[in-house]
Amino acid sequence: MGKHGDPVTARTALLLAVSAALLVLTPAAARLATPAKLPVCAGDSQWRCGDVVVPLDRADPSAGSIQIAFYVSPHTGSGPALEPIFITPGGPGESGWAERFFYEKAPQLSVRHDLVLIDPRGTGRSGAIDCLDLQDGFRNYAAFHTAVERCGRQLGAAADRYGSGDVALDVEDVRKALGYDQIDYYAFSYGPVPEQGYAARFPQHVHALAVDAGLVASDGGQFFAWGLGIPRGLMRIERLLCRRSSSCHGNVAAAVRYLAARVRAHPVKSRRIVVDEVELINLLSHGGDEGKMAPPKTILRMAAALRRGNRKPLLTLARQHPFWPGPTDVGAIGDFSEGDNIAAQCSDLPAPWSPADPIAVRRSKYTAALSAFPKQTFAPFSAHGWTVFWVSDECLHWPAPSRYEPAVPTTAPLRNLPTIIFSGDVDSTIPTEMTRHLLAEFPNAAFITVAGAAHPAIGWRHDCVPKIATHFFETLVPGDTSCARKPR
């Protein structure tokens, strides 16, 4: 839903088995000469498992410590290894272990590079945050805010210790424990936020960066906080999908505008389902197979039927993809933590209120900030409909931070780091309209639009994205990118 991470299928038994095969390190421990000294992960012999103990709050030793889990897949080639590829998962809330399958399907990445996956603090085996009211689902908008407030109270003084700045510092402790000098860094979705945080703090240890469907962090997450550019991206993608389909006939953009205006004025209801503007946006964004956008043929059919007074196609799709209750199935806490999703974003993303403001004042300032946007900012949707779908006020009830660690320091030396950026041209979660803002932070980056790829590009184009990324890590130039221009 909205900007919340997409959960992975539960693998609880496997994660419990892995936890029995740990090598626990401290930041002061002797560096490992090779990842081969780590024990093999139970259940997946390709990976070796380890932990590094870090302070929960580096400014307050009395706050205790937290174990950060990592997983290393040694390079498969016979020659010496090049820089390792460090990988931060998306979400936020995903564990690195849960996302390893993206990279196991891309063997070319590991021929000359060790792969290092990390469970960010608050996920997986790195102290996964288990806020039951969030993890088990919530009935509606009000229940969601109540669940967020309870999660913040549950974390107490640690509520602001799960942002991307702290995650970036944990990555550095993993690098030091493993003894690598320089790293290549691959991250997708929300993962590029801590990736940028790491690169800004430790540029001397970065060889190259690959950003897949990423977000710009140096603006304080302003674009992501409001979902700016995404409505325009959804409309572009629907038109593009229609052009690529031989059976799509009609003006899909006009159909979307009609549906949005119709359900905004008169929601379509059955006994158990209400299709209002928020639910419609959900259907457009995630109403297709495997969570992709609803196909343009479906949109044209729903619009044509509704014009005739036939509500069935719209209600049928809504029954299959409800926005509320949500999340209906986030899987095992070891795979995805909805609590971490909230804790990370409420640390990273800007708010139009001051942390010390009472809730009523926060709500008033939020409403004023929303009203300041130009009228067509979220077209064809209303500002209210879009921001409820995007849950732009998700942190309204989150506790005031006691010590803020920014995702990216104000002086971020990122411009000259070798960087490649991937964006799927049918990615409705973080569309190209949003990812392109990374070029303000990385003006010298190679920007690769990947035809036919949804979110993230590597997940949909294993025939192409890993090949380009590997060539870039090894040569610092993109090389032949022609495969990215051909939809599969």
C-alpha positions in Angstrom: 0.0 0.0 0.0 1.2 3.5 -0.8 4.9 3.9 0.0 5.0 1.0 2.3 7.4 -1.9 1.4 6.2 -4.9 -0.4 6.5 -8.0 1.9 8.2 -11.2 0.8 6.8 -14.7 1.3 7.4 -16.0 4.8 10.4 -18.2 5.4 10.3 -18.4 9.2 11.7 -21.9 9.6 14.7 -21.1 7.4 15.5 -17.9 9.3 15.4 -19.8 12.6 17.8 -22.4 11.2 20.1 -19.6 10.0 20.2 -18.1 13.4 21.9 -21.2 14.8 25.0 -20.7 12.5 26.4 -17.3 13.5 29.8 -15.8 13.9 29.4 -12.8 16.2 32.0 -10.0 15.7 32.5 -6.7 17.5 33.7 -3.6 15.8 37.0 -4.1 17.6 37.4 -7.7 16.5 40.3 -8.7 14.2 39.4 -8.3 10.6 38.6 -11.4 8.7 41.1 -12.4 6.0 38.4 -14.0 3.9 34.6 -14.6 4.1 35.5 -18.3 4.0 36.0 -18.1 7.8 32.3 -17.4 8.3 30.0 -20.4 8.9 27.8 -21.6 6.1 24.2 -20.4 6.5 21.8 -23.2 7.4 19.5 -23.9 4.5 21.4 -22.1 1.8 25.0 -23.2 1.3 25.8 -20.4 -1.2 25.8 -17.9 1.7 27.9 -17.5 4.8 26.5 -15.9 7.9 27.8 -13.4 10.4 26.9 -10.7 12.9 28.6 -7.5 14.0 27.7 -5.9 17.3 27.2 -2.1 17.1 26.0 0.6 19.5 22.2 1.2 19.4 23.0 4.9 19.7 26.6 5.8 18.9 26.2 9.0 20.9 25.0 7.2 24.1 26.9 4.1 25.1 24.4 3.4 27.9 21.7 2.8 25.3 23.1 -0.7 24.7 23.9 -2.5 21.5 22.3 -4.3 18.6 23.6 -7.2 16.4 23.7 -6.5 12.7 23.3 -9.6 10.6 25.1 -10.0 7.3 25.5 -12.7 4.7 28.4 -13.2 2.3 28.3 -15.2 -1.0 32.0 -15.6 -2.0 32.9 -14.9 -5.6 32.6 -18.0 -7.9 35.4 -17.3 -10.3 38.9 -18.8 -10.0 40.8 -15.5 -10.2 41.2 -12.9 -7.4 38.1 -11.1 -6.3 37.4 -7.5 -7.2 35.6 -5.1 -4.9 32.7 -6.8 -3.0 29.2 -5.8 -3.9 27.4 -4.6 -0.8 23.6 -4.7 -1.0 21.0 -2.9 1.1 17.4 -4.1 0.8 14.4 -2.0 0.1 11.1 -1.4 1.9 12.2 -0.1 4.3 11.5 -3.1 6.5 12.8 -5.9 4.2 15.6 -8.1 5.5 18.6 -8.6 3.2 18.3 -12.3 3.6 14.7 -12.3 2.3 15.9 -10.5 -0.9 18.8 -12.7 -1.7 16.9 -14.4 -4.5 17.2 -11.2 -6.6 20.9 -11.8 -6.7 21.0 -15.5 -6.9 19.2 -15.1 -10.2 22.1 -12.9 -11.4 25.1 -15.1 -11.2 27.3 -12.8 -13.3 27.4 -10.4 -10.4 29.3 -12.9 -8.2 31.9 -14.2 -10.7 34.5 -11.7 -9.6 32.8 -10.1 -6.6 31.8 -11.3 -3.2 28.2 -10.4 -2.5 27.4 -8.9 1.0 23.8 -8.7 2.1 22.9 -6.9 5.3 19.8 -7.0 7.4 19.3 -3.3 8.3 18.8 -2.7 12.0 15.1 -3.3 12.8 14.8 -6.1 10.2 15.5 -9.8 9.9 18.1 -11.0 12.5 19.1 -7.4 13.2 16.6 -6.9 16.0 13.4 -7.0 13.8 10.8 -4.5 15.2 7.6 -6.4 15.9 4.7 -3.9 16.4 1.8 -6.2 16.4 -0.9 -3.6 15.5 1.1 -2.8 12.3 2.4 -6.3 11.5 -1.0 -8.0 11.7 -2.9 -5.4 9.7 -5.1 -2.5 10.3 -8.7 -1.9 9.4 -8.7 1.7 8.1 -7.0 5.0 8.1 -7.7 5.8 11.8 -6.6 2.4 12.9 -3.3 2.8 11.0 -2.5 6.0 12.9 -3.3 4.4 16.2 -1.0 1.5 15.3 1.8 3.9 14.4 1.4 5.8 17.7 1.5 2.5 19.7 4.6 1.3 17.8 6.4 4.6 18.7 5.5 4.1 22.3 6.7 0.5 22.2 10.1 1.6 20.9 10.4 4.4 23.4 13.7 6.2 23.4 14.9 4.0 20.5 12.1 5.2 18.2 14.5 7.4 16.2 17.4 5.0 16.0 16.3 3.1 12.8 16.8 5.7 10.2 19.1 5.5 7.2 21.9 7.5 8.9 22.3 4.8 11.5 21.9 2.1 8.9 24.8 3.6 6.9 27.0 3.6 10.0 26.2 0.0 10.5 27.3 -0.8 6.9 30.7 0.7 7.7 31.1 -1.5 10.7 30.3 -4.6 8.6 32.9 -3.4 6.0 35.5 -3.0 8.7 34.7 -6.4 10.2 35.1 -8.1 6.9 38.3 -6.3 6.1 37.4 -4.8 2.7 39.0 -1.5 1.7 36.7 -0.4 -1.0 33.2 -1.6 -1.9 30.8 -1.5 -4.8 27.3 -0.8 -3.6 24.0 -2.0 -5.2 20.6 -0.9 -3.7 17.1 -0.6 -5.0 13.8 1.0 -4.0 14.3 2.6 -0.5 17.8 0.9 -0.2 19.5 3.8 -2.0 18.6 6.2 0.9 21.1 4.4 3.3 23.3 3.8 0.2 23.6 7.6 -0.3 24.1 8.0 3.4 27.0 5.6 3.4 28.6 7.1 0.3 28.3 10.7 1.7 30.0 9.7 5.0 32.6 7.3 3.6 33.4 8.2 0.0 37.0 6.9 0.4 35.6 3.4 0.7 33.3 3.5 -2.3 34.5 2.2 -5.6 31.2 2.6 -7.5 27.4 2.9 -6.9 24.5 1.3 -8.7 21.0 2.7 -7.8 18.0 0.8 -9.0 14.6 2.5 -8.8 15.9 4.8 -6.1 15.0 7.9 -4.3 17.0 11.1 -3.8 18.0 11.6 -0.2 19.7 14.9 -0.1 16.4 16.8 -0.4 15.4 15.2 2.9 13.1 12.9 1.1 10.7 15.7 0.1 9.6 14.1 -3.2 9.1 10.7 -1.6 7.3 12.0 1.4 4.5 13.4 -0.8 4.8 11.0 -3.7 5.5 13.9 -6.0 5.7 13.0 -9.7 4.1 9.5 -9.2 0.6 10.4 -10.4 2.1 11.8 -13.6 4.2 8.6 -13.9 1.1 6.4 -13.5 -0.6 8.1 -16.4 2.6 7.9 -18.6 2.9 4.2 -17.9 -0.7 3.4 -18.7 -0.3 5.2 -22.1 3.0 3.3 -22.7 1.5 -0.1 -21.9 -1.4 0.7 -24.2 0.9 1.5 -27.1 2.8 -1.7 -26.5 -0.3 -3.8 -26.6 -1.9 -4.8 -29.9 -5.2 -5.3 -28.2 -5.5 -1.9 -26.4 -7.8 0.4 -28.3 -9.0 3.6 -26.7 -7.9 6.6 -24.7 -6.7 5.1 -21.5 -5.7 8.5 -20.0 -9.3 9.8 -20.6 -10.6 6.6 -19.0 -8.5 7.2 -15.8 -9.6 10.8 -15.6 -13.3 9.7 -15.9 -13.0 7.0 -13.3 -11.2 9.3 -10.9 -13.8 12.1 -11.2 -16.7 9.5 -11.0 -15.7 7.7 -7.8 -14.5 11.0 -6.2 -18.0 12.4 -6.6 -19.9 9.2 -6.2 -18.0 6.2 -4.7 -19.1 2.8 -6.1 -20.4 0.6 -3.3 -21.4 -2.9 -2.7 -22.3 -4.6 0.6 -18.6 -5.0 1.6 -16.6 -2.9 -0.8 -16.3 0.8 -1.4 -14.4 2.0 -4.4 -13.6 5.6 -3.7 -10.7 7.6 -5.1 -8.2 6.1 -2.7 -9.2 2.6 -3.7 -9.2 3.5 -7.4 -5.6 4.8 -7.1 -4.7 1.5 -5.4 -6.3 -0.5 -8.3 -4.5 1.5 -10.9 -1.1 1.2 -9.1 -1.3 -2.5 -8.0 -4.3 -4.1 -9.7 -2.3 -6.1 -12.2 -0.5 -9.4 -12.1 2.4 -9.6 -9.5 1.5 -6.2 -8.1 2.0 -4.3 -11.3 -0.4 -1.6 -12.6 -3.8 -2.6 -13.8 -3.6 -3.3 -17.6 -4.9 -0.5 -19.8 -7.5 -2.9 -21.3 -8.9 -3.5 -17.8 -9.1 0.3 -17.2 -10.9 0.9 -20.5 -13.3 -2.0 -19.8 -14.1 -0.7 -16.2 -14.7 2.8 -17.5 -16.9 1.7 -20.4 -18.9 -0.5 -18.1 -19.4 2.2 -15.5 -20.6 4.7 -18.1 -23.3 2.1 -18.9 -24.2 1.8 -15.2 -22.4 -1.6 -14.8 -20.3 -1.6 -11.6 -19.3 -5.2 -11.7 -15.8 -5.0 -13.4 -14.7 -2.3 -11.0 -16.0 -4.1 -7.9 -14.5 -7.4 -9.0 -11.1 -5.9 -9.3 -11.5 -4.1 -5.9 -12.4 -7.4 -4.3 -9.2 -8.9 -5.5 -7.0 -5.9 -4.5 -8.4 -4.1 -1.4 -6.6 -1.1 0.0 -8.2 -1.5 3.4 -7.6 -3.5 5.5 -3.9 -3.4 5.1 -1.4 -4.8 5.1 -3.3 -8.0 4.8 -0.2 -10.2 4.7 3.2 -8.9 5.4 4.6 -12.3 6.1 7.0 -13.3 8.8 8.6 -10.7 11.0 12.0 -12.0 10.0 11.3 -11.2 6.3 9.5 -7.9 6.6 8.9 -5.6 9.5 6.1 -3.1 9.1 7.3 -1.5 12.3 10.8 -0.8 10.8 9.1 0.5 7.7 7.4 3.2 9.8 10.4 3.8 12.1 12.8 4.3 9.2 10.6 6.6 7.3 9.6 8.7 10.3 13.4 9.2 10.9 14.3 10.0 7.3 11.4 11.9 5.8 10.6 15.5 6.3 7.5 16.7 8.1 5.8 20.1 7.9 5.6 20.2 11.6 8.1 20.6 14.4 8.9 17.5 16.5 7.7 19.1 19.7 4.3 20.2 18.2 1.2 18.5 19.7 -0.9 16.4 17.4 -3.5 19.1 16.7 -0.8 21.6 15.7 1.0 18.9 13.6 -2.3 18.2 11.8 -2.9 21.9 11.1 0.6 22.5 9.7 0.2 19.3 7.5 -3.1 20.6 6.1 -1.5 24.0 5.4 1.5 22.4 3.6 -0.8 20.3 1.5 -2.9 23.3 0.6 0.2 25.1 -0.7 0.7 22.7 -3.6 -0.5 23.9 -7.0 -3.9 22.5 -7.8 -2.8 20.1 -10.5 0.2 18.6 -8.5 -1.5 15.3 -8.1 -3.7 15.3 -11.2 -5.8 13.5 -12.3 -6.3 12.7 -8.6 -7.3 15.2 -5.8 -4.7 16.2 -3.3 -6.8 14.5 -0.6 -7.2 11.2 -2.5 -3.6 11.0 -3.4 -2.1 11.8 0.0 -4.5 9.4 1.8 -3.4 6.6 -0.6 0.3 7.6 -0.2 -0.2 8.1 3.6 1.7 11.3 3.5 0.9 12.0 7.1 1.9 8.5 8.4 4.3 10.0 11.0 1.7 12.4 12.5 1.6 10.4 15.7 5.2 9.3 15.8 7.2 10.4 18.9 9.5 13.4 18.7 13.1 12.4 18.1 15.6 12.7 20.9 18.6 12.6 18.7 18.2 12.9 14.9 20.8 11.3 12.6 20.2 12.6 9.1 20.1 10.1 6.2 22.6 12.2 4.3 24.8 14.9 5.9 24.3 18.4 4.6 27.6 18.5 2.9 27.5 15.3 0.8 30.5 14.7 -1.6 28.6 12.5 -4.0 28.9 14.3 -7.3 32.1 12.6 -8.5 31.5 9.1 -7.3 31.1 6.6 -10.2 27.3 6.0 -10.4 24.9 4.2 -12.6 21.1 4.6 -12.1 18.5 2.2 -13.4 14.8 2.9 -13.8 12.1 0.6 -15.2 9.9 2.4 -17.7 6.8 0.7 -16.2 7.8 1.0 -12.6 4.6 2.4 -10.9 6.1 2.2 -7.3 9.0 4.7 -7.9 8.6 5.8 -11.5 11.2 7.4 -13.7 9.6 10.8 -12.9 10.9 10.4 -9.3 14.1 8.5 -10.0 15.4 11.2 -12.3 15.7 13.6 -9.4 18.8 11.6 -8.5 20.6 13.3 -11.3 20.6 16.5 -9.2 22.7 14.6 -6.6 24.7 12.5 -9.2 24.9 14.8 -12.2 27.6 12.7 -13.8 25.8 9.4 -13.4 24.8 7.1 -16.3 21.0 6.9 -16.3 19.6 3.7 -17.9 15.9 3.5 -18.6 15.0 -0.3 -18.7 12.2 -1.1 -21.1 9.5 -3.4 -19.7 10.9 -3.4 -16.2 8.6 -2.7 -13.2 9.9 -2.4 -9.6 12.8 -2.9 -9.2 14.5 -3.2 -12.6 16.7 -6.1 -11.6 13.7 -8.1 -10.5 12.2 -7.9 -13.9 15.2 -7.8 -16.2 17.7 -10.4 -15.0 18.7 -10.8 -18.6 20.0 -7.3 -18.7 20.4 -5.2 -15.6 23.0 -7.5 -13.8 25.1 -7.6 -17.0 25.2 -3.8 -17.3 25.8 -3.4 -13.5 28.7 -5.9 -13.5 30.4 -4.2 -16.5 30.0 -0.9 -14.7 31.5 -2.1 -11.4 34.5 -3.6 -13.3 35.1 -0.8 -15.8 33.3 2.3 -14.4 31.6 2.7 -17.8 28.1 1.3 -18.7 29.3 -0.5 -21.8 26.7 -2.0 -24.1 23.2 -1.0 -22.8 21.2 -2.0 -25.9 19.4 -4.8 -24.0 17.8 -2.1 -21.8 16.0 -0.6 -24.8 14.2 -3.8 -25.8 11.2 -4.9 -23.8 11.2 -8.7 -23.2 
